[in-house]
Amino acid sequence: MRDLPFLAFDADDTLWHNESFFALTEEAFTQLLAPYAEPGALRERLTRTERRNLGVFGYGVKGYTLSMIETAIEVTDGAVPAMVLQALLDLGKEMMAHPVTLLDGVADVLEQVAGRFPLMLITKGDLFHQEDKVARSGLADLFSAVEIVSEKDTGTYSRLLARHSIPPEQFVMIGNSLRSDVIPILEIGGWGVHIPYHLTWAHENAPEPLGHARYVRLADIRDIPAWVDAQFPSLGIVED
């Protein structure tokens, strides 16, 4: 049995900024469609469309862009101008090409723990875009495994742990989403560490599992090394 905990990190809004770019794009979307509906109504329609399309397009910028276009067609009863559709496509392309901006402290923390514990990156979304962001982040070499999945649920995590021969009780998932990064892990017997981001997509909201023995909430990723040392004392360096 592995003596060291296996530390797994979410990517978007845990290691680098992501939701803030969606928020800026959503604001531009409401401005483009302002002649047809109020901003609040547009946001609500877009959110409903996104959720409806998750089973078709999956997560990520491409599905979001298609959902913006679909919502624009719906709220205008099919009369949306071609120039607005082009503007929505351009917004999607801008999001795809946006620089990967690490959150404060991420690089230092990962370099610190990578020398002591095995690390995994688990992110969901479009394969092409997520691979591109991982490569551009400059962090890929710090992880012993990178997993890009279509959904984060108990089935996905159970398969990942089985494939990597990791006992659940020695698996620590660190991320900003209670729904995707914490609750499924707790349900299979692992540790869920929640580090909130200042923005959360409505789809990722879930009740906080207060009182759960393996649930931890930290204010900042820079708190990870001290928490790991306290929770898993007397552990040595990762062996080659």
Buried (B, 14 or more C-beta within 10 A) or exposed (E): EEEBBBBBBBBBBBBBBBBEBBEBBBEBBBEBBEEBBEBEEBBBBBBEBBEEBBEEBBBBBBBBBBBBBBBBBBBBEEEBEEEBBEBBBEBBEBBBEBEBEBBEBBBEBBEBBBEBBBBBBBBBBBEEBBBBBBEEBEBEEBBBBBBBBBEBBEEBBBEBBEEBEBEBEBBBBBBBBBBBBBBBBBBBBBBBBBBBBEBBBEBBEEEBBEEBEBBBBBEEBBBBBEBBEEBBEEBEEBEE
